[in-house]
Amino acid sequence: MSSNNSKTKIFVTRKIPQPGLDMLKEHYEVIVNPHNRVLSKDELLDGVRTADGLLCLLTDDITAEVMDINPNLKVISNYAVGYNNIDVEAATKRGIQVTNTPGVLTDTTADLAWALIMAVGRRVVEGDVFTREGRFEGWDPMLLLGTDITGKTLGIIGMGRIGQAVARRAMGFDMRILYHDMAPVPVAEEEYQAEFVALDELLRQSDFVTIHAPLTDETRHMIGRRELSVMKKMAYLVNTARGPLVDEEALVEALRDGIIAGAGLDVYENEPRLASGLAELPNTVILPHLGSATLETRTKMATMAAANLVAALEGKRPPHIVNPEVL
Ligand code: DGY
């Protein structure tokens, strides 16, 4: 790395684990959002105004307007694998590199999808609340009956890295695995005996449906009122991908009217806001976007996001570039 980088500036939109910041501070002037909250649009524009590199989060809306505040901006490093928060097309037009953090959070997110499958299927959170409230009066043959997971059918929407990691775990539960994606994924069929089916077929047959698709214009609201009505009455929906993949109002209705049995959610259509009525439903487990939230994984994401930034600023190909056409 060259040593004449003393003036190169990095703006980090929120504090991330220290090892990533240390990597950047070694060579650049690093400014980190001092508040423990998402920046307002004006604060974001202010930060980007003089930065050569931006390290941002999935909660930051990186629009063309943000990019245009600073013609010297060279790289936008997203601290996430999903990058629907960035207008990549606008970045490409302006010659700005966009990078992300794939791979490191695959297992961590798959673990959390499984935590939700088990929590909704076996009523873990309801049972915890019940016990804490002092309502446990002894073993009861009819108390909080859930549903078996072993031997059931799991429907995976999006058989990418995370979908495959979820499938791998399902083998330990002797599950039949159905999946839907834009095209068949041969490795999933060979390794997990997963069957490629149309979306409606997956919804019709699955006892648990788990979503692992990216959010794009095509996938927004891919699960809406009609799709929910195709699901089994006793089925559960789990979403650890992106909230807008599901029409959340339609989901609340389906959960309230018994169209499906329950849902495990880590992501929401208008984060951090929840659709009206969602938090009151007993047949849901709702988490505050914890998919990648382990110390190990968030630390790896931080060093990976920093490495992407450093490579771009040093004129090298970033290890995880989203728009390689700018190089
Ligand atoms: C991602 O990387 O896209 C995750 O949602 C972060 O938890």
py3Dmol code that shows the C-alpha trace and the ligand (Angstrom):
import py3Dmol

protein = """\
ATOM      1  CA  MET A   1       0.000   0.000   0.000  1.00  0.00           C
ATOM      2  CA  SER A   2       1.354   3.408  -0.887  1.00  0.00           C
ATOM      3  CA  SER A   3       2.132   5.785   1.971  1.00  0.00           C
ATOM      4  CA  ASN A   4       0.918   8.977   0.283  1.00  0.00           C
ATOM      5  CA  ASN A   5      -2.662   8.285   1.262  1.00  0.00           C
ATOM      6  CA  SER A   6      -2.717  10.674   4.181  1.00  0.00           C
ATOM      7  CA  LYS A   7      -5.435  12.795   2.606  1.00  0.00           C
ATOM      8  CA  THR A   8      -7.632   9.962   1.424  1.00  0.00           C
ATOM      9  CA  LYS A   9     -10.862  10.133   3.380  1.00  0.00           C
ATOM     10  CA  ILE A  10     -13.294   7.420   4.297  1.00  0.00           C
ATOM     11  CA  PHE A  11     -16.762   8.073   5.639  1.00  0.00           C
ATOM     12  CA  VAL A  12     -18.343   5.279   7.697  1.00  0.00           C
ATOM     13  CA  THR A  13     -22.074   5.742   8.210  1.00  0.00           C
ATOM     14  CA  ARG A  14     -22.244   3.940  11.552  1.00  0.00           C
ATOM     15  CA  LYS A  15     -19.863   2.272  13.968  1.00  0.00           C
ATOM     16  CA  ILE A  16     -18.919  -1.258  12.872  1.00  0.00           C
ATOM     17  CA  PRO A  17     -16.641  -3.753  14.709  1.00  0.00           C
ATOM     18  CA  GLN A  18     -13.257  -2.197  15.465  1.00  0.00           C
ATOM     19  CA  PRO A  19     -10.984  -4.514  13.400  1.00  0.00           C
ATOM     20  CA  GLY A  20     -12.555  -3.152  10.187  1.00  0.00           C
ATOM     21  CA  LEU A  21     -12.123   0.441  11.334  1.00  0.00           C
ATOM     22  CA  ASP A  22      -8.526  -0.267  12.390  1.00  0.00           C
ATOM     23  CA  MET A  23      -7.690  -1.570   8.910  1.00  0.00           C
ATOM     24  CA  LEU A  24      -8.936   1.682   7.430  1.00  0.00           C
ATOM     25  CA  LYS A  25      -7.389   3.953  10.056  1.00  0.00           C
ATOM     26  CA  GLU A  26      -3.966   2.479   9.376  1.00  0.00           C
ATOM     27  CA  HIS A  27      -3.847   4.302   6.062  1.00  0.00           C
ATOM     28  CA  TYR A  28      -6.666   6.765   5.704  1.00  0.00           C
ATOM     29  CA  GLU A  29      -8.444   9.521   7.513  1.00  0.00           C
ATOM     30  CA  VAL A  30     -11.595   7.838   8.766  1.00  0.00           C
ATOM     31  CA  ILE A  31     -14.712   9.659   9.879  1.00  0.00           C
ATOM     32  CA  VAL A  32     -17.337   7.549  11.634  1.00  0.00           C
ATOM     33  CA  ASN A  33     -20.905   8.672  12.316  1.00  0.00           C
ATOM     34  CA  PRO A  34     -20.669   9.635  16.007  1.00  0.00           C
ATOM     35  CA  HIS A  35     -24.332   8.811  16.687  1.00  0.00           C
ATOM     36  CA  ASN A  36     -25.685   5.368  17.391  1.00  0.00           C
ATOM     37  CA  ARG A  37     -28.457   5.759  14.823  1.00  0.00           C
ATOM     38  CA  VAL A  38     -29.091   5.902  11.099  1.00  0.00           C
ATOM     39  CA  LEU A  39     -28.025   9.256   9.646  1.00  0.00           C
ATOM     40  CA  SER A  40     -30.557  11.677   8.223  1.00  0.00           C
ATOM     41  CA  LYS A  41     -30.287  12.380   4.506  1.00  0.00           C
ATOM     42  CA  ASP A  42     -28.565  15.719   5.178  1.00  0.00           C
ATOM     43  CA  GLU A  43     -26.061  14.126   7.550  1.00  0.00           C
ATOM     44  CA  LEU A  44     -25.327  11.430   4.985  1.00  0.00           C
ATOM     45  CA  LEU A  45     -24.794  14.027   2.247  1.00  0.00           C
ATOM     46  CA  ASP A  46     -22.508  15.992   4.552  1.00  0.00           C
ATOM     47  CA  GLY A  47     -20.395  12.938   5.303  1.00  0.00           C
ATOM     48  CA  VAL A  48     -20.080  11.883   1.674  1.00  0.00           C
ATOM     49  CA  ARG A  49     -19.275  15.415   0.461  1.00  0.00           C
ATOM     50  CA  THR A  50     -15.524  15.107   1.048  1.00  0.00           C
ATOM     51  CA  ALA A  51     -15.018  11.315   1.111  1.00  0.00           C
ATOM     52  CA  ASP A  52     -13.055   9.260  -1.412  1.00  0.00           C
ATOM     53  CA  GLY A  53     -14.603   6.072  -0.073  1.00  0.00           C
ATOM     54  CA  LEU A  54     -17.919   5.354   1.616  1.00  0.00           C
ATOM     55  CA  LEU A  55     -18.586   2.435   3.947  1.00  0.00           C
ATOM     56  CA  CYS A  56     -22.365   2.201   4.354  1.00  0.00           C
ATOM     57  CA  LEU A  57     -25.041  -0.052   5.780  1.00  0.00           C
ATOM     58  CA  LEU A  58     -28.225  -1.579   4.427  1.00  0.00           C
ATOM     59  CA  THR A  59     -30.134   1.121   6.317  1.00  0.00           C
ATOM     60  CA  ASP A  60     -28.551   3.900   4.199  1.00  0.00           C
ATOM     61  CA  ASP A  61     -30.298   4.854   0.992  1.00  0.00           C
ATOM     62  CA  ILE A  62     -27.438   5.466  -1.436  1.00  0.00           C
ATOM     63  CA  THR A  63     -29.121   7.267  -4.311  1.00  0.00           C
ATOM     64  CA  ALA A  64     -27.732   9.131  -7.330  1.00  0.00           C
ATOM     65  CA  GLU A  65     -28.205  12.338  -5.317  1.00  0.00           C
ATOM     66  CA  VAL A  66     -25.828  11.027  -2.624  1.00  0.00           C
ATOM     67  CA  MET A  67     -23.259  10.096  -5.285  1.00  0.00           C
ATOM     68  CA  ASP A  68     -23.548  13.462  -7.026  1.00  0.00           C
ATOM     69  CA  ILE A  69     -22.647  15.387  -3.872  1.00  0.00           C
ATOM     70  CA  ASN A  70     -19.029  14.389  -4.453  1.00  0.00           C
ATOM     71  CA  PRO A  71     -17.459  13.829  -7.893  1.00  0.00           C
ATOM     72  CA  ASN A  72     -14.391  12.305  -6.171  1.00  0.00           C
ATOM     73  CA  LEU A  73     -16.289   9.392  -4.629  1.00  0.00           C
ATOM     74  CA  LYS A  74     -14.578   6.240  -5.935  1.00  0.00           C
ATOM     75  CA  VAL A  75     -16.058   3.361  -4.011  1.00  0.00           C
ATOM     76  CA  ILE A  76     -19.154   2.433  -2.019  1.00  0.00           C
ATOM     77  CA  SER A  77     -18.520  -0.524   0.239  1.00  0.00           C
ATOM     78  CA  ASN A  78     -21.756  -2.010   1.597  1.00  0.00           C
ATOM     79  CA  TYR A  79     -21.550  -3.691   4.985  1.00  0.00           C
ATOM     80  CA  ALA A  80     -24.015  -6.400   3.854  1.00  0.00           C
ATOM     81  CA  VAL A  81     -24.402  -9.019   1.192  1.00  0.00           C
ATOM     82  CA  GLY A  82     -27.689  -7.520  -0.059  1.00  0.00           C
ATOM     83  CA  TYR A  83     -27.232  -4.186  -1.850  1.00  0.00           C
ATOM     84  CA  ASN A  84     -30.799  -3.163  -2.709  1.00  0.00           C
ATOM     85  CA  ASN A  85     -30.127   0.027  -0.689  1.00  0.00           C
ATOM     86  CA  ILE A  86     -27.699   1.250  -3.380  1.00  0.00           C
ATOM     87  CA  ASP A  87     -28.615   2.506  -6.846  1.00  0.00           C
ATOM     88  CA  VAL A  88     -25.967   0.340  -8.514  1.00  0.00           C
ATOM     89  CA  GLU A  89     -26.916   1.477 -12.006  1.00  0.00           C
ATOM     90  CA  ALA A  90     -26.337   5.102 -11.014  1.00  0.00           C
ATOM     91  CA  ALA A  91     -22.980   4.163  -9.432  1.00  0.00           C
ATOM     92  CA  THR A  92     -21.892   2.315 -12.566  1.00  0.00           C
ATOM     93  CA  LYS A  93     -22.813   5.294 -14.765  1.00  0.00           C
ATOM     94  CA  ARG A  94     -20.593   7.466 -12.576  1.00  0.00           C
ATOM     95  CA  GLY A  95     -17.701   4.965 -12.566  1.00  0.00           C
ATOM     96  CA  ILE A  96     -18.115   4.310  -8.813  1.00  0.00           C
ATOM     97  CA  GLN A  97     -17.263   0.804  -7.630  1.00  0.00           C
ATOM     98  CA  VAL A  98     -19.841  -0.942  -5.409  1.00  0.00           C
ATOM     99  CA  THR A  99     -18.816  -3.839  -3.185  1.00  0.00           C
ATOM    100  CA  ASN A 100     -20.545  -6.177  -0.713  1.00  0.00           C
ATOM    101  CA  THR A 101     -19.782  -8.913   1.839  1.00  0.00           C
ATOM    102  CA  PRO A 102     -20.998 -12.271   0.499  1.00  0.00           C
ATOM    103  CA  GLY A 103     -20.147 -15.664   1.965  1.00  0.00           C
ATOM    104  CA  VAL A 104     -19.160 -14.745   5.509  1.00  0.00           C
ATOM    105  CA  LEU A 105     -22.749 -14.480   6.715  1.00  0.00           C
ATOM    106  CA  THR A 106     -24.134 -17.541   4.927  1.00  0.00           C
ATOM    107  CA  ASP A 107     -24.046 -19.980   7.859  1.00  0.00           C
ATOM    108  CA  THR A 108     -24.974 -17.364  10.429  1.00  0.00           C
ATOM    109  CA  THR A 109     -28.087 -16.363   8.483  1.00  0.00           C
ATOM    110  CA  ALA A 110     -29.015 -19.997   7.780  1.00  0.00           C
ATOM    111  CA  ASP A 111     -28.729 -20.698  11.518  1.00  0.00           C
ATOM    112  CA  LEU A 112     -31.139 -17.868  12.242  1.00  0.00           C
ATOM    113  CA  ALA A 113     -33.620 -19.087   9.611  1.00  0.00           C
ATOM    114  CA  TRP A 114     -33.520 -22.416  11.428  1.00  0.00           C
ATOM    115  CA  ALA A 115     -33.953 -20.724  14.799  1.00  0.00           C
ATOM    116  CA  LEU A 116     -37.154 -19.165  13.411  1.00  0.00           C
ATOM    117  CA  ILE A 117     -38.379 -22.434  11.876  1.00  0.00           C
ATOM    118  CA  MET A 118     -37.974 -24.152  15.238  1.00  0.00           C
ATOM    119  CA  ALA A 119     -39.275 -21.222  17.268  1.00  0.00           C
ATOM    120  CA  VAL A 120     -42.552 -20.916  15.321  1.00  0.00           C
ATOM    121  CA  GLY A 121     -43.004 -24.645  14.800  1.00  0.00           C
ATOM    122  CA  ARG A 122     -42.488 -25.491  18.493  1.00  0.00           C
ATOM    123  CA  ARG A 123     -43.897 -22.264  20.007  1.00  0.00           C
ATOM    124  CA  VAL A 124     -40.636 -21.537  21.805  1.00  0.00           C
ATOM    125  CA  VAL A 125     -41.266 -17.827  22.421  1.00  0.00           C
ATOM    126  CA  GLU A 126     -44.874 -18.340  23.513  1.00  0.00           C
ATOM    127  CA  GLY A 127     -43.640 -21.021  25.939  1.00  0.00           C
ATOM    128  CA  ASP A 128     -40.948 -18.729  27.321  1.00  0.00           C
ATOM    129  CA  VAL A 129     -43.432 -15.899  27.938  1.00  0.00           C
ATOM    130  CA  PHE A 130     -45.944 -18.340  29.474  1.00  0.00           C
ATOM    131  CA  THR A 131     -43.356 -19.668  31.926  1.00  0.00           C
ATOM    132  CA  ARG A 132     -41.998 -16.245  32.882  1.00  0.00           C
ATOM    133  CA  GLU A 133     -45.524 -15.035  33.551  1.00  0.00           C
ATOM    134  CA  GLY A 134     -45.865 -17.757  36.209  1.00  0.00           C
ATOM    135  CA  ARG A 135     -48.589 -19.577  34.267  1.00  0.00           C
ATOM    136  CA  PHE A 136     -46.812 -22.966  34.195  1.00  0.00           C
ATOM    137  CA  GLU A 137     -48.774 -25.160  36.596  1.00  0.00           C
ATOM    138  CA  GLY A 138     -47.269 -28.495  35.651  1.00  0.00           C
ATOM    139  CA  TRP A 139     -47.145 -30.806  32.645  1.00  0.00           C
ATOM    140  CA  ASP A 140     -50.312 -30.652  30.614  1.00  0.00           C
ATOM    141  CA  PRO A 141     -51.099 -33.022  27.749  1.00  0.00           C
ATOM    142  CA  MET A 142     -52.630 -30.225  25.698  1.00  0.00           C
ATOM    143  CA  LEU A 143     -50.314 -27.348  26.550  1.00  0.00           C
ATOM    144  CA  LEU A 144     -48.879 -25.271  23.662  1.00  0.00           C
ATOM    145  CA  LEU A 145     -48.941 -28.031  21.069  1.00  0.00           C
ATOM    146  CA  GLY A 146     -46.777 -27.162  18.076  1.00  0.00           C
ATOM    147  CA  THR A 147     -45.948 -29.097  14.957  1.00  0.00           C
ATOM    148  CA  ASP A 148     -43.239 -31.639  14.108  1.00  0.00           C
ATOM    149  CA  ILE A 149     -40.350 -30.478  11.974  1.00  0.00           C
ATOM    150  CA  THR A 150     -38.638 -33.820  11.369  1.00  0.00           C
ATOM    151  CA  GLY A 151     -39.893 -35.507   8.229  1.00  0.00           C
ATOM    152  CA  LYS A 152     -41.850 -32.500   6.983  1.00  0.00           C
ATOM    153  CA  THR A 153     -41.512 -30.666   3.664  1.00  0.00           C
ATOM    154  CA  LEU A 154     -39.366 -27.543   3.546  1.00  0.00           C
ATOM    155  CA  GLY A 155     -39.837 -25.080   0.669  1.00  0.00           C
ATOM    156  CA  ILE A 156     -36.821 -22.888  -0.046  1.00  0.00           C
ATOM    157  CA  ILE A 157     -37.395 -19.819  -2.213  1.00  0.00           C
ATOM    158  CA  GLY A 158     -33.970 -18.792  -3.567  1.00  0.00           C
ATOM    159  CA  MET A 159     -31.387 -21.583  -3.669  1.00  0.00           C
ATOM    160  CA  GLY A 160     -28.276 -19.402  -3.502  1.00  0.00           C
ATOM    161  CA  ARG A 161     -25.591 -19.677  -0.844  1.00  0.00           C
ATOM    162  CA  ILE A 162     -27.934 -19.134   2.115  1.00  0.00           C
ATOM    163  CA  GLY A 163     -30.726 -21.286   0.666  1.00  0.00           C
ATOM    164  CA  GLN A 164     -28.233 -24.135   0.250  1.00  0.00           C
ATOM    165  CA  ALA A 165     -26.956 -23.733   3.818  1.00  0.00           C
ATOM    166  CA  VAL A 166     -30.578 -23.963   5.034  1.00  0.00           C
ATOM    167  CA  ALA A 167     -31.061 -27.120   2.906  1.00  0.00           C
ATOM    168  CA  ARG A 168     -27.899 -28.689   4.373  1.00  0.00           C
ATOM    169  CA  ARG A 169     -29.303 -28.248   7.884  1.00  0.00           C
ATOM    170  CA  ALA A 170     -32.706 -29.653   6.791  1.00  0.00           C
ATOM    171  CA  MET A 171     -31.056 -32.981   5.921  1.00  0.00           C
ATOM    172  CA  GLY A 172     -30.455 -33.506   9.643  1.00  0.00           C
ATOM    173  CA  PHE A 173     -34.223 -33.286  10.114  1.00  0.00           C
ATOM    174  CA  ASP A 174     -34.976 -35.839   7.368  1.00  0.00           C
ATOM    175  CA  MET A 175     -36.984 -33.243   5.487  1.00  0.00           C
ATOM    176  CA  ARG A 176     -38.142 -33.382   1.908  1.00  0.00           C
ATOM    177  CA  ILE A 177     -36.736 -30.255   0.260  1.00  0.00           C
ATOM    178  CA  LEU A 178     -38.488 -28.351  -2.502  1.00  0.00           C
ATOM    179  CA  TYR A 179     -36.997 -25.218  -3.974  1.00  0.00           C
ATOM    180  CA  HIS A 180     -37.821 -22.466  -6.398  1.00  0.00           C
ATOM    181  CA  ASP A 181     -35.353 -20.189  -8.164  1.00  0.00           C
ATOM    182  CA  MET A 182     -34.924 -18.562 -11.556  1.00  0.00           C
ATOM    183  CA  ALA A 183     -33.317 -21.771 -12.844  1.00  0.00           C
ATOM    184  CA  PRO A 184     -32.483 -25.217 -11.444  1.00  0.00           C
ATOM    185  CA  VAL A 185     -29.443 -25.396  -9.167  1.00  0.00           C
ATOM    186  CA  PRO A 186     -27.856 -28.812  -9.903  1.00  0.00           C
ATOM    187  CA  VAL A 187     -25.602 -28.808  -6.816  1.00  0.00           C
ATOM    188  CA  ALA A 188     -28.682 -28.503  -4.540  1.00  0.00           C
ATOM    189  CA  GLU A 189     -30.299 -31.465  -6.278  1.00  0.00           C
ATOM    190  CA  GLU A 190     -27.160 -33.620  -6.035  1.00  0.00           C
ATOM    191  CA  GLU A 191     -26.165 -32.745  -2.484  1.00  0.00           C
ATOM    192  CA  TYR A 192     -29.503 -32.170  -0.742  1.00  0.00           C
ATOM    193  CA  GLN A 193     -31.883 -34.101  -3.008  1.00  0.00           C
ATOM    194  CA  ALA A 194     -33.780 -30.834  -3.387  1.00  0.00           C
ATOM    195  CA  GLU A 195     -36.549 -30.814  -6.020  1.00  0.00           C
ATOM    196  CA  PHE A 196     -36.950 -27.803  -8.321  1.00  0.00           C
ATOM    197  CA  VAL A 197     -40.627 -26.803  -8.536  1.00  0.00           C
ATOM    198  CA  ALA A 198     -42.760 -23.857  -9.621  1.00  0.00           C
ATOM    199  CA  LEU A 199     -43.460 -21.330  -6.866  1.00  0.00           C
ATOM    200  CA  ASP A 200     -47.142 -22.318  -6.515  1.00  0.00           C
ATOM    201  CA  GLU A 201     -46.216 -25.987  -6.252  1.00  0.00           C
ATOM    202  CA  LEU A 202     -43.719 -25.163  -3.495  1.00  0.00           C
ATOM    203  CA  LEU A 203     -46.335 -23.113  -1.642  1.00  0.00           C
ATOM    204  CA  ARG A 204     -48.985 -25.823  -2.043  1.00  0.00           C
ATOM    205  CA  GLN A 205     -46.800 -28.641  -0.720  1.00  0.00           C
ATOM    206  CA  SER A 206     -44.514 -27.135   1.934  1.00  0.00           C
ATOM    207  CA  ASP A 207     -45.023 -27.248   5.695  1.00  0.00           C
ATOM    208  CA  PHE A 208     -42.366 -24.560   6.152  1.00  0.00           C
ATOM    209  CA  VAL A 209     -41.568 -21.969   3.476  1.00  0.00           C
ATOM    210  CA  THR A 210     -38.329 -20.034   3.940  1.00  0.00           C
ATOM    211  CA  ILE A 211     -37.297 -17.099   1.757  1.00  0.00           C
ATOM    212  CA  HIS A 212     -33.690 -16.524   0.635  1.00  0.00           C
ATOM    213  CA  ALA A 213     -34.118 -14.500  -2.554  1.00  0.00           C
ATOM    214  CA  PRO A 214     -32.569 -11.100  -3.287  1.00  0.00           C
ATOM    215  CA  LEU A 215     -34.853  -8.065  -3.376  1.00  0.00           C
ATOM    216  CA  THR A 216     -35.246  -6.757  -6.926  1.00  0.00           C
ATOM    217  CA  ASP A 217     -38.068  -5.110  -8.880  1.00  0.00           C
ATOM    218  CA  GLU A 218     -39.110  -8.602  -9.974  1.00  0.00           C
ATOM    219  CA  THR A 219     -39.106 -10.203  -6.516  1.00  0.00           C
ATOM    220  CA  ARG A 220     -40.806  -7.362  -4.564  1.00  0.00           C
ATOM    221  CA  HIS A 221     -44.071  -8.749  -3.070  1.00  0.00           C
ATOM    222  CA  MET A 222     -43.390 -12.181  -4.561  1.00  0.00           C
ATOM    223  CA  ILE A 223     -45.393 -13.460  -1.584  1.00  0.00           C
ATOM    224  CA  GLY A 224     -48.709 -11.623  -1.555  1.00  0.00           C
ATOM    225  CA  ARG A 225     -52.330 -12.375  -0.755  1.00  0.00           C
ATOM    226  CA  ARG A 226     -52.717 -14.889  -3.579  1.00  0.00           C
ATOM    227  CA  GLU A 227     -49.509 -16.766  -2.767  1.00  0.00           C
ATOM    228  CA  LEU A 228     -50.399 -16.953   0.940  1.00  0.00           C
ATOM    229  CA  SER A 229     -53.788 -18.403   0.036  1.00  0.00           C
ATOM    230  CA  VAL A 230     -52.053 -21.186  -1.895  1.00  0.00           C
ATOM    231  CA  MET A 231     -50.095 -22.274   1.194  1.00  0.00           C
ATOM    232  CA  LYS A 232     -51.321 -25.033   3.515  1.00  0.00           C
ATOM    233  CA  LYS A 233     -53.429 -23.861   6.440  1.00  0.00           C
ATOM    234  CA  MET A 234     -50.927 -25.553   8.771  1.00  0.00           C
ATOM    235  CA  ALA A 235     -47.823 -24.067   7.074  1.00  0.00           C
ATOM    236  CA  TYR A 236     -45.370 -21.488   8.405  1.00  0.00           C
ATOM    237  CA  LEU A 237     -43.591 -18.700   6.520  1.00  0.00           C
ATOM    238  CA  VAL A 238     -40.067 -17.655   7.480  1.00  0.00           C
ATOM    239  CA  ASN A 239     -38.324 -14.580   6.056  1.00  0.00           C
ATOM    240  CA  THR A 240     -34.702 -13.726   6.829  1.00  0.00           C
ATOM    241  CA  ALA A 241     -33.992 -12.150   3.416  1.00  0.00           C
ATOM    242  CA  ARG A 242     -35.612  -8.755   2.805  1.00  0.00           C
ATOM    243  CA  GLY A 243     -38.961  -7.513   4.101  1.00  0.00           C
ATOM    244  CA  PRO A 244     -40.428  -6.169   0.832  1.00  0.00           C
ATOM    245  CA  LEU A 245     -40.333  -9.683  -0.671  1.00  0.00           C
ATOM    246  CA  VAL A 246     -43.550 -10.210   1.304  1.00  0.00           C
ATOM    247  CA  ASP A 247     -46.667  -8.044   1.228  1.00  0.00           C
ATOM    248  CA  GLU A 248     -46.705  -7.513   4.979  1.00  0.00           C
ATOM    249  CA  GLU A 249     -50.298  -6.283   5.188  1.00  0.00           C
ATOM    250  CA  ALA A 250     -51.488  -9.390   3.357  1.00  0.00           C
ATOM    251  CA  LEU A 251     -49.357 -11.499   5.704  1.00  0.00           C
ATOM    252  CA  VAL A 252     -50.950  -9.968   8.811  1.00  0.00           C
ATOM    253  CA  GLU A 253     -54.375 -10.723   7.349  1.00  0.00           C
ATOM    254  CA  ALA A 254     -53.394 -14.306   6.523  1.00  0.00           C
ATOM    255  CA  LEU A 255     -52.026 -14.876  10.022  1.00  0.00           C
ATOM    256  CA  ARG A 256     -55.059 -13.301  11.653  1.00  0.00           C
ATOM    257  CA  ASP A 257     -57.582 -15.206   9.509  1.00  0.00           C
ATOM    258  CA  GLY A 258     -55.883 -18.595   9.850  1.00  0.00           C
ATOM    259  CA  ILE A 259     -54.922 -18.778   6.160  1.00  0.00           C
ATOM    260  CA  ILE A 260     -51.493 -19.989   7.354  1.00  0.00           C
ATOM    261  CA  ALA A 261     -50.423 -21.229  10.803  1.00  0.00           C
ATOM    262  CA  GLY A 262     -47.649 -18.789  11.658  1.00  0.00           C
ATOM    263  CA  ALA A 263     -44.606 -16.814  10.613  1.00  0.00           C
ATOM    264  CA  GLY A 264     -41.041 -16.248  11.733  1.00  0.00           C
ATOM    265  CA  LEU A 265     -39.744 -12.884  10.579  1.00  0.00           C
ATOM    266  CA  ASP A 266     -36.376 -11.181  10.843  1.00  0.00           C
ATOM    267  CA  VAL A 267     -37.044  -8.508   8.213  1.00  0.00           C
ATOM    268  CA  TYR A 268     -39.931  -6.134   7.473  1.00  0.00           C
ATOM    269  CA  GLU A 269     -41.353  -4.222   4.582  1.00  0.00           C
ATOM    270  CA  ASN A 270     -40.723  -0.788   6.099  1.00  0.00           C
ATOM    271  CA  GLU A 271     -37.995  -1.430   8.675  1.00  0.00           C
ATOM    272  CA  PRO A 272     -38.003  -0.625  11.509  1.00  0.00           C
ATOM    273  CA  ARG A 273     -41.772  -0.100  11.300  1.00  0.00           C
ATOM    274  CA  LEU A 274     -44.023  -3.149  11.507  1.00  0.00           C
ATOM    275  CA  ALA A 275     -47.304  -3.529   9.640  1.00  0.00           C
ATOM    276  CA  SER A 276     -50.254  -2.676  11.834  1.00  0.00           C
ATOM    277  CA  GLY A 277     -51.357  -5.676  13.891  1.00  0.00           C
ATOM    278  CA  LEU A 278     -48.225  -7.778  13.321  1.00  0.00           C
ATOM    279  CA  ALA A 279     -46.807  -7.379  16.829  1.00  0.00           C
ATOM    280  CA  GLU A 280     -50.117  -8.436  18.416  1.00  0.00           C
ATOM    281  CA  LEU A 281     -50.291 -11.798  16.661  1.00  0.00           C
ATOM    282  CA  PRO A 282     -49.384 -14.742  18.931  1.00  0.00           C
ATOM    283  CA  ASN A 283     -48.505 -17.054  16.020  1.00  0.00           C
ATOM    284  CA  THR A 284     -45.460 -15.041  14.961  1.00  0.00           C
ATOM    285  CA  VAL A 285     -41.894 -14.726  16.142  1.00  0.00           C
ATOM    286  CA  ILE A 286     -40.494 -11.343  15.206  1.00  0.00           C
ATOM    287  CA  LEU A 287     -36.818 -10.440  15.452  1.00  0.00           C
ATOM    288  CA  PRO A 288     -35.021  -7.108  14.828  1.00  0.00           C
ATOM    289  CA  HIS A 289     -33.027  -8.066  11.658  1.00  0.00           C
ATOM    290  CA  LEU A 290     -30.491 -10.308  13.411  1.00  0.00           C
ATOM    291  CA  GLY A 291     -29.585 -12.565  10.441  1.00  0.00           C
ATOM    292  CA  SER A 292     -25.868 -11.871  10.520  1.00  0.00           C
ATOM    293  CA  ALA A 293     -25.743 -10.703  14.144  1.00  0.00           C
ATOM    294  CA  THR A 294     -22.957 -12.710  15.736  1.00  0.00           C
ATOM    295  CA  LEU A 295     -19.739 -11.166  16.938  1.00  0.00           C
ATOM    296  CA  GLU A 296     -17.679 -13.428  14.664  1.00  0.00           C
ATOM    297  CA  THR A 297     -19.681 -12.728  11.525  1.00  0.00           C
ATOM    298  CA  ARG A 298     -20.110  -8.998  12.020  1.00  0.00           C
ATOM    299  CA  THR A 299     -16.344  -8.751  12.622  1.00  0.00           C
ATOM    300  CA  LYS A 300     -15.622 -10.675   9.415  1.00  0.00           C
ATOM    301  CA  MET A 301     -18.060  -8.423   7.536  1.00  0.00           C
ATOM    302  CA  ALA A 302     -16.217  -5.372   8.880  1.00  0.00           C
ATOM    303  CA  THR A 303     -12.777  -6.558   7.723  1.00  0.00           C
ATOM    304  CA  MET A 304     -14.215  -7.667   4.403  1.00  0.00           C
ATOM    305  CA  ALA A 305     -15.918  -4.317   3.789  1.00  0.00           C
ATOM    306  CA  ALA A 306     -12.643  -2.579   4.726  1.00  0.00           C
ATOM    307  CA  ALA A 307     -10.600  -4.845   2.427  1.00  0.00           C
ATOM    308  CA  ASN A 308     -12.962  -4.044  -0.452  1.00  0.00           C
ATOM    309  CA  LEU A 309     -12.507  -0.316   0.184  1.00  0.00           C
ATOM    310  CA  VAL A 310      -8.739  -0.499   0.475  1.00  0.00           C
ATOM    311  CA  ALA A 311      -8.406  -2.530  -2.733  1.00  0.00           C
ATOM    312  CA  ALA A 312     -10.562  -0.084  -4.684  1.00  0.00           C
ATOM    313  CA  LEU A 313      -8.663   2.949  -3.390  1.00  0.00           C
ATOM    314  CA  GLU A 314      -5.323   1.294  -4.126  1.00  0.00           C
ATOM    315  CA  GLY A 315      -6.367   0.701  -7.744  1.00  0.00           C
ATOM    316  CA  LYS A 316      -6.764  -3.064  -7.297  1.00  0.00           C
ATOM    317  CA  ARG A 317      -9.819  -5.197  -8.029  1.00  0.00           C
ATOM    318  CA  PRO A 318     -11.889  -5.394  -4.821  1.00  0.00           C
ATOM    319  CA  PRO A 319     -12.419  -9.027  -3.779  1.00  0.00           C
ATOM    320  CA  HIS A 320     -16.225  -8.596  -3.857  1.00  0.00           C
ATOM    321  CA  ILE A 321     -17.246  -6.153  -6.523  1.00  0.00           C
ATOM    322  CA  VAL A 322     -20.897  -5.913  -7.488  1.00  0.00           C
ATOM    323  CA  ASN A 323     -20.433  -3.883 -10.705  1.00  0.00           C
ATOM    324  CA  PRO A 324     -17.153  -5.169 -12.245  1.00  0.00           C
ATOM    325  CA  GLU A 325     -18.040  -3.387 -15.489  1.00  0.00           C
ATOM    326  CA  VAL A 326     -16.695  -0.126 -13.972  1.00  0.00           C
ATOM    327  CA  LEU A 327     -13.162  -1.513 -13.717  1.00  0.00           C
TER     328      LEU A 327
END
"""
ligand_1 = """\
7
DGY
C -27.144 -8.683 4.592
O -25.922 -8.734 4.613
O -27.750 -8.455 3.550
C -27.863 -8.955 5.863
O -29.217 -8.676 5.774
C -27.206 -8.232 7.024
O -27.681 -8.809 8.185
"""
view = py3Dmol.view(width=600, height=400)
view.addModel(protein, "pdb")
view.setStyle({"model": 0}, {"cartoon": {"style": "trace"}})
view.addModel(ligand_1, "xyz")
view.setStyle({"model": 1}, {"stick": {}})
view.zoomTo()
view.show()
